[in-house]
Amino acid sequence: MSKGKTDERIAGNNAKNRQQISNSPPNSGYGENNQKLDDLAKNIEDAGGEFLTTNQGVRVNDNQNSLKAGDRGPTLLEDFILREKITHFDHERIPERVVHARGSAAHGYFQVYESMAQYTKADFLQDPSVKTPVFVRFSTVAGSRGSTDLARDVRGFAVKFYTQEGNYDLVGNNIPVFFIQDAIKFPDLIHAVKPEPHNEVPQAASAHDTFWDFISLMPESMHMIMWVMSDRAIPRSLRMMEGFGVHTFRFINDKGKARFVKFHWKPLLGLHAVLWDEAQKISGKDPDFHRRDLWEAIENGDYPEWELGVQIVEEKDEFSFDFDLLDPTKIIPEEIVPVRRIGRMTLNRNPDNFFAETEQVAFHTGNVVPGIDFTNDPLLQGRLFSYLDTQLIRLGGPNFHEIPINRPIAPLHNNQRDGYMRQTVNRGQTSYEPNSLRGGCPFQAGTDMSGFASHAERIDARKIRERSPSFHDHFSQATLFFKSQSEIEQNHIIKALRFELGKVETIPIRERMLFLLAQVDKQLASKVAEGLGAAIPAKLEKPVNMSVPGDVDPKKVQPKRVAQDMEVSPALRMIDNPNFPNETIKTRKIAFLVSDGFDDAALLDMKQTLMTAGALVMTVAPRLGVLTGANGTVVKADFSFLTGSSVLFDAFYVPDGEASVASLKGEPEAASFLNEAYKHCKTIAASGAGIELLASAGIVTAADEISRTDKLEFRPGLVASRESYAQSLGDQFVRSIARHRHWEREPAS
């Protein structure tokens, strides 16, 4: 299929509407269009200044002592206040999600740039002036609620649109493909990646035998493995990762014409990750790193934003690709079908209560609105059952849609009644349809009245338990992904595989994985094998897929490779990705290493320069409390070397000030701080006496030339001036931070 071209008129109008949305007031998503927040407000309670009561509204006189027979006697069963309080406490916990248990969320709104009526009749994709409320939940997949944010894992990216036609849930991930092709294998995948059942180890980690045993026998997972072993699986921030709908869906317009569509979320802050060494250390210093980062950004007014993109394919072109559109282990390369950015989502309000909103929100791939429909993707078909079934047990019954965070803003009129935790009080004599006693109400809605009608797809086939031969290519796109990465990112994938497979104790599992990796890329397999001290097997004694039924010819289901027209796709890499050309330091956290006696002007001027560029400045000192500059300026120490860590920051500055630098030179942690930052390829700046701290840490050597006026960046990511402060130093520091990492400093694998 030839490379698609974006309609110039639509592109021009989209650019104009992007600018209009950019110029909107920050909180304008919560005006007359925000029915959802108005609905939630009815359920919000703030007990400030109120009397303590029981659940029945009875005021409590004594909440310190239970009712006893005498001051040392037994507690009495009649103490209804005690019994109610303890009973409620005993039942506070609900089952955690089987997957995606650990998450964080935020409210916001979505605006389309221009009407998409040509492609879909979905109401929320028609009018650029309408702001559709959304609630977005990000999550890890494998770990429990108490696990770390920085596990190497897929990240859930689920968006609930509260549209005028009902709730639409776009339930996706930060990776566009998945491990398996058919939902019947999902329980096996999750059982394999979860802690091993005999000892419940390890938590939130795939680096163990059962996971890689499963993967080594399921070659269809190899494309997903490339993504999960890449830096995509350890994002710097939830605000700096892409989102994908994973499956191929359908757009349906008001004439009934259908087209295939894939959904993308493009972060306006760009794509960024942490290093694996950083991820492990952040997990120890701040396991809530991503959750805290999202919360603080919204509280600071640095609202995260993504553009919604779509890849649209005409039905006549369904079989024009060298892969199957319905295969969830495949992407449509953006160079073949460009992603059209059609709207923007802004998150600008944190939840009022984590449990009531983030924990009780229920997403379901089956929650669609007129204009959006499903395809025969066998993984999607299984998810249409699984999500609803899970919520029934987790949230106590069929009325979970009445929980405030799940309640649509569209009115509900149906004949459903009763059940656990029913909140709606239904009036009237009838609860069935058709009826005459109530004039036939509620009526069915025609398609011209936003009534949902499934796409009339013609199906003529035998019932059969097989997969289409078009699903059998398991390596071509895995190879495309690996070859599309920069050399740095390829090295990170190699190191990740060495780490993960190095934790596998069963040698035949390692051998099978090396064999599969060799089908992806021989150099990749060779380098992983070198790190494991192993050899790549020339062949395997048994078919790779050992779960083939006995009456099926294994040769028919074995993986094959399809010749690819594309060798690389730059849109698949994170470094130098053409979709994110504008580097910014907005919301980046910059650590100032200081002690008493710092140069006041150097600190304040650099801070102003960085804040003007949108960065956040934080001070790290030998102790907490307040610090006093040489000329009396007082600043608060945000972190000590004990409570902070270099992995929590994006760049570092050591200002002038002889007393300050002398104090820091006496702190071994200061040198460790800087050396670790240098190891992780981050930008470090110093001015005046601050250069001496870099020298004492061994980062600056006698061979380094640091002049006053030129060559401020004397080594990649090392910025310094012998002056106390110069604006040119600040400007160079900003430019250097904007590159985010200085990979020239990282040793090759």
N, C-alpha and C positions, 0 to 999 in steps of 0.2 A: 504494500500500500504506500502510495506516495506521501511525502511529508505534508501534513495539513497546514493551511494558512488561516490565520485569525482575521476575521472580518474587520477591515480598517474602521468602518463606521462604529461598530460596537467597541472596538479598542479605544477609539477617540472619546466616545461617550463615557466609557468606563473610567478613563483617566480623569475626565471632568468630575464625575461623581465621587471618585476616590478623594479628590481635593475637597469637595464639599463636605464629605464625611469627616475628613481630617480637621476641617475648620469648625466642626460642631462643638458646642460646649462639652466638657469632659463628662458630665453627668446627664447629658441630654437623652440617654437611653432610658431614663426613668422619668418620663413625663406622662402625657396622656395615653401613650401606647403601652405603658407598663402595667397591664392588668395583673400580671403574675405577682409582682411585688405587692400590689394592693391586696391580692388574695392572701399572700403569706402574712401580711400585716395583721389580718384578723386573728391569727393564731399566735402572734408574738406576745409574750408576757415578760414584763420587767417588774420584779418584786420589790424594787427600791421603795422604801417608805411604807411598805404594806405589812400587815400582821401575818404571822405564820399560821397556816390552816392545814386541816386534813384534806384528803381528796374530795371530801363532801362539803368543803367550805366552812367547817367548824374551826373556830380559832383555838390555837393551842396555847395553854397557859404555861406548861413546863415541858421543854424539849431536852432537858438535861438528865432527867431521872425517870425510870420506868416505875409503874405502880406496883408497890410491894405490900406484903402483910408485915408491917413494921419496918424500921429502917434497915434491919439485917435479915428480914424474912424473905420468903420466896416471892418471885414475880408472879403477879396474878394474870390469869388467862383473860380476864375481862378488860385488860389494858388495850382497847381497840386502837389507840394511837400508836403504841409500840408495834402491834401486829400489822397494821397497815403499812407503817414505815419499813419494817423488816421485809414484809412480803413483796413490796414494790422493789426494794433493793435486790432481793434474791432473784427477781425476774427482769432486771435491767438489761441483761445481755441477750442479744439475738444471735442466731448462727451467723458467723462471718461468711462472706462470699467464698465459694469454693475456689474461684480464681478472681483476680483483681481485688483481693481483700484490702490491701493497703492503698488508700487513695486520698486525694485532696481535691477541692472543688471551688468553684466561684460562679457568681451570677454575672450576666452581661447581656449584650444584645447583638443582633445581626442585621445588617442592611445590605440588600442587593444593590449593585451598581446600576444595572439597567434591567428592564423587564426581560425575563427569559421565556416569554409566552410562546415564542417560536418552537421551543423544545419541551416545555412542561407547563401544565396548568396549576402547579403547586402555588397556592396563593402567596406564600411568603417570599416567592421568587419573582414577584411581579412589579412592585412599587418601590422605587428607591427612597421614598420619603418615609416608609414604614419601618419602624425598629421592632423587630421580633425578639421578645425576651428569650434568653437561653440560660441553661444551667449546664456547666461543663465539669465533668469529673475526669481527672487524670489518675492513673494507678500503675502499680507494678502488677505482674501476673502471678508469679509462682509463690511469693512469700505470704506469710500470715500478716494480720493487721499490725503486729508489733515488729515486723522486720524493718530492714533499712531501706531508705529511699534510693540508695546508690548500688543496689544489686545489679549485676549484669542481667538484663531482662528486657522483654518487650514492655512498652508503656501503653496502657490503655488510654484512649482519647475519645471519650463519649460525650456527645452534645445532644441535649434535649431542647428542641425548638418548641416553644409554646405558641403555636400558630393559631390563627382564627379558625382553622379547619380541624383543629385537634393537635395532639402532640406528635411530633416527628422526632424519632431518635436515630441519629447517625452514630452508630456504635462502632468505633474503629480503633486503630492502634497507631503507634508512631513508626510502624514498619508496614509496607504496602502488601506483603505476602504473608503466608502462614505455613506452618510445619506440615500440614496434612491436606489432602484433597477431598476427603470424605468425612463427614461428621461422625460416622460410626467409629472412627479412630480417636476421637477427642478424649474420651475417658482414658484410653491407653496412654496417650501423650501426657495428660496431666498426672496420672498415676506414676508415670516414669520420672517426671521432673520434680514432683513433690519429694519431701524428705522420705528416705527409705523406710518402709513400714516396720522393720524389725527394731530400729533404734531411733527413728525420727530425726535423722541427720542426713544431709545438712539442710539448714534453713535458708530459703530464698536463694538457692544456688543450683545451677545445672551441672556443676563440676563433680559428678559422681557416677558410679557405674550404671545405675538403672536408666538414667537419661540417655547416656551415650550408647548403651546397649540397644535401646529402642531406636535411636537415630541411625545407628549403624546397620539396622535391618530395614530402614525406611528411606530409601534413596530420594523419595519425593521431597524430603526435608532439606536437601542440600542447599537450595537457594536461600531458604530462611536461615539456615545455619550461617551463611556468609554474612547476612545482615546482623544477626545476633552476636556474632563474634567481632563485628565492626564497632566503631565508636558510637554508632547510632544507639547502641544498647546502654550507654552510660552518658546521657545528656548532661550538659552543664546546668541547664534549667529546664523546667517544663515549658517555660516561655520561649525556649530556643530550640524547639524540635518540631518536625513536621507531623501532620496527622493524615491518616488515610482511611477510607471506607473499606479497604481490603477487597471486598467483593465487587463484581460487576452488577450494577442495578439497571433499572430502566427509567428513562424520562418518558412521560406520556403527555402529549399536548391536547388541547381541547377538541381537536379533530380526531383523536384516537390514534394518531401516529406515534409509534414507539421508536426510541433510539437507546442504545446502550450508553451507560455513563459510569465513570469512576470518579470518586470524590477525593479531593486533596485539601489539606490545610497548610498554608505557607506562612510561617512566622515572620513578622516584619522585623524582628531583631536578628534574623539570620539563624543559621545552623551551627551549633557549637556543642562540644562535648568536654568531658574531663578525661584525663588519662586513667588507666586501670589502677596504677599505684595511688593516684589521688582518690579514686573512688573507694578503695579499701580504707584509706586513712580518714576520709570524710565520714565513713560509716562508723568509725570509732569516736570521732570528735563531735559529729552532729548527724545522727541517723535521720533526723527530720529536715535535712538540708533542702530538699526540693519543696517540701510542704511549707517550710519557713520562708523560702525565697518567694514563692507565689503569694503568700499572705502579705509579706512586707512590701512587695512591689505594688500591690493593690492599695494597701494602706498609705503608701507614699505618693499615690497618684500616678505611678508609672504603669498605666493600664496595659496589660499584655494584649497584643492584637495579632490576628491571623487573617489572611485572605482565603476565601473559599474558592478553590479551583475545580474545574471539571474537565475530564476528557470525554468527548462525545463521539460515538461511533455509529454511523448509520447501520440499520439492520442488514442492508444489502452487503455490507462489508464484514459481516460477522466472521466469515471464513477466509478473510484476505490476509491473515497474519500467519506466521510460522509457529504460533502457539494458540492455545484455546482460550478465548475470552472468559470462559466459565471456570477455568482452572485457577483456584485461589493461591497457587504457588507461583503464579506468573504476574508480571507487570506489563503494561503497555508502555514501552519506552517513550519518554516525552519528546524525543527527536522524531518519532513517528507520528504521534498524535499529541500536539502541544497542549499544555494545561492552560485553559482559559480562566483567568481570575475574574469571578463574577460578583464578589461581595466581600464585606469585611465583618469580622467578629471582634468585639471588644469586651474584655472582662473587667468590670469596674466596681464590683461589690463583693466582699467576702461574706460567707454564710454567717448568720446570727448564732446558729447552734450546729456543731459538727454532726451530732447523732441525728437530729431531726431532719437535716438536709443532706449532708454528704453521705452519711451512712444509710439513710432510708431511701435515698433516691433509687428508683428502679428503672433501668434501661432495658429495652427490648428491640431487637432488630425488626420485629414484626410491627412496631409502631410506625406506620407510614401514613401519608396523607394523599389525597387525590393528586395525580401527576407524578408520583414516584411508585415504582413497583419492583417486584423481584425478578430474578432470572433463575435458571435451573442449576446454578452453582451448588454442588452437592454439600459443601460445607455450610453455605448460607441456609440451605433448606433445613439442615439439622439445627442450626442456631434459632430458627423460627420456633422450634419446639422448646429448646433448652432454656432460653431466658425466662419465658413465662413460667415454666415448671419450677425453676429455681426460686423465683420470687414468691411463689405460693407457699413454699416451706419456710423461706427465710423471713418473710414479713407476716406470716401467720394466717394467710388465707386469701380468698379471692378479692378482697376489698382494698388491696394495697394501693390501688389507683386513687383512693380517697385520701391518702396521706397528703398533707398540704403540698409538699415539694413535688409530688407526682401528679397532682390534680391539674387537668388542662384548663386553659382560660376559655376554651370553647365550652358552651353549655352541654351538660350531659342529660340525655333523655333516653332511657331504655327501660326494659321490663325486668332487669336484674334486681333481685331482692335478697335481703337477709345475709347470712354468713358471718364469719368472725369479724369483729371490729367494724361493723357497719356504722357509718357516720351520717349518711344521708337519711332524712326523714321523708319518706315518699307518701304523698297524699293520693287519694283516689281509690276507686273500687277495683280497677282492672290492673293486672300485671301480665297481660298476654296480648298477642297480636296474631290474627286480626281480631278486632272487637267492634261492637256497635254501641256498647254502653258508654263509651267515652268518645264517641264520634270517630273511632279509628285511630285515635292518638296513642302514642307518637307515630307520625307518618314516616314511610320510607321516603328517602330523598332521591330524586332523579339525578343522573349524571350532570344535568345542566343546573343542578342546585347543590353542587359540591358533594354529591353522593359518590362514595368510593365504589369503583367497579374494577375488578381485576382485568388486566390486559388479556385479551382473547387470543392467546397463543395456541396455534394448532399443534397438537401432539398426536402422533400415530406411531406407537412403538410397543414392543413386547415388554412385560415385566421381567427384569433380569438383574442379577447381582454381578455387574461387571462395570469396568470403567472404559470410557472411550479411548481408543488408541491415541487420540490427540492429547491425552493426559500423560503419556509415557515418557516424554522428554523431561528428565529430572536434572540435567547438568548444564544445558546451554545457557540459561539465564543466570545460574550460579557463576559460570565462567564470565559472563558479561559483567556481573556485579564486581567480581574480584579484579578483573582487568581494567575496570573503569575507575578504580580507586587510585589516589596518588600513591607514590612510593611509601610515604610515611604511613598512610592508612593501611596499605598492604602489610607493612611491618607490624602494625598493631593487631591485625587479624591473625597473623602468624603467631605472635606472642600470646594472644588470647587462646588460640587452639592449643598451644604448648601448655598453658596453664590448665585449661579444662581437661585435656586428655592426660596431662601429667597427674591429675587426681584420680584417674581411672586405674583401678588395681588389676582388672582382668585383662591380660595381654591380648587374647583374641579380639576383644572389643576394640582395642587400640588399632590392631591390624586391619580390621574391617573398615575403621574410619580412615586410616591412611590410604586404603585402596579406593574409597569413595572420593577422598580429596584429590587423588591422582586423576580421577575422571574429570574433576573440575579444572585443575591446573597442576601440572607435574612439578613446577618449581615451588608452588605453595606446599604441596605434599612433601617434597624433598626437604624443605626448611623445617616443617613441623616434625618430620621424622628425625631430623638431625637433633632437634631439641629434646626429643624423647629417647634418643639413643636406640632407635629402632629402624627396621628396614621396611620398605613398602612392598607388600606381597604382589607377586606378578599376577596372581589370580586367586579367586576364592573357591574353596572346595564345594560350598553349597551356594544355591541362589541367594542373592542379597536379601530378597524379600522372602523370609522363611514362613510367613503367615499365609502363603498362597494355598487355597483349598486343594485337596488331593486330586480332584477331578479337573483342575485347570492346568493347562500346559504352562510351566514357569517361564518358558521363552516368550510367551505372549504378554507377560506383565513385567518383564525385565526392563530397566531403564534403557532409553536410547538417546542418541544425540541428533538434533536437527541442525542442519547448516543455517547459520545466522548471517544475515546481511550486515548487521552491526557488530563491530568488535568492541567499541567502548561507548558509554553514555555518560557524558560529564555531569548530567543531572543526578547521577547516583552517588557522587562523591560529596563529602562535606567540605574539604579544602578546595578552594577555587571553584565552587559550584556556581555556574553561570546564572542560576535563578536567584542568587543572593549576592549581587555585586557590591552593594553599599555597606561598607564596614562602619560600624558605629561603636562608641564606648558607652552608650546609654545603659544605665543601671548596673554597669560593671563596678565591682567593689575593689577599691584601691586602699591598701594598707599603708599608713604612715608609721614608720618605726621611729619612736621618739622617747625621750626621757626629759627630766627637768633640765632647763638651760638650752632648749632648742632655739634656733633662730626664728623669731616671730614672723618676720616678713617672708622668709623662705616658705614657712609652713602655710601662712595665710594666702600668699599669692598663688602657690601651687594648688592649694585647695580650691581657690576661686576659678582657676583655669580649668580644672577637672570638672567641677560642678557645672560650669558653663557648658561643657561638652556633654553633660548628662550623667556623669559618673557619680558614684557614692563614695565618700571619703570616710575612713574609719582609722582611729589611732590604736596602735598596739604598743604597749610599754612594759617595762619590767614588773609593774604593779598596777592595780586598779586605783581609782580615785581621780584626783585632778593633777595636772601637770602645769608647771609654770615656765614660760619662756624667759629668755635672757632679758627681755624688756618688759616682763610682767604679764604677757598674755596668758590667760588661763584656758586650758582645754581639758576635756574629759577623756580619760583613757577608756576606750570602748572594750578593749580586750587586754588581758595580760598575756605573756608568752605561755602561761599555763592554760588559760581558758581559750586562747585562739590557736590557730595553726595556719601555716602558709597555704594549705590546700583549700581554705575557706575564702581566699581572695584571688583576684585576677591580675593584680600588678602591685608594685611596691615602690615606695619612695623613702629615702633617708635624707632629711633636710640638714642643712648646715646647723652648726651649734656645737662648739668644742666640748662643753660640759655634757650635753646630751649624748654626743658620740662616744665620749670617754666612758659614760655610764653603760652604754649599750655594748661597748667592747668588753666590758666586764661580765656580760651575760652570755654564757655559752649558747643559750637558746636563740639569741639574735643571729649568730652565725649559722646555726642549723636552719633557722627560718629562711635566710637568704639562699643558702646552698640548695635547700629543697626547692625553692622557687626557681632557681637557675636550672636545676635538674628537670623541672617540669616545663621548661621553655617559656617562662613568663617574663614580662617586661619588668626590669628593675632600673630605678633612677636614683641618682644621688647628686647633691650639690655641696660645694665647699668641703667642710670637714667630713660630711657624710661619705665621701669617697674613701676615707680611712677605714670605715666599717666594712666596706666592700673589700678593701685590701686585706684587712685582718681576717676576713672570712675566706680568703683565697680566691675570690672571684675576680678582683683586679690585680694584675701582676705588674712588675716593674717594666715589662715590655709594652704595656698598654700606653698609648699616647692619648692624653685627655687634655685638649686645648681649651682655651677660653671661648673662642668664637666659632670655630668650625668643627666638623666631624663630632657633633654632639652624641651621635650614636656610634660609639667607637667599636662596638662589636654587636652582632645581631641581638636586639632586645636589651642592650645595656646603654643607658643614657646618662650622661654626666656632664657637669660643668664645675670648674674650680671656683666660679663665682658663687656667692651665696644663693642668688636666684636671678635668672634672666628669663624673659618671656619666651625667648627662642627655645630654652630648655623645656618649658612647659608645653609649647607647641609640638616639639619633637616627641615628648613623652606621650602626648595624646595620639599622635600618628603611629607611634610604636605599639601602644596598647590596642589600637584599632586593628592591628594584624593578629591580635589575640594570642598567637603562639609563634615562636621563632624556632621552626623545626630544624633549622641548620644545626642547632645545638644538640639534637637528639641522636644518639648513636644508632646505626643501622642494626638490623637483626643479625 
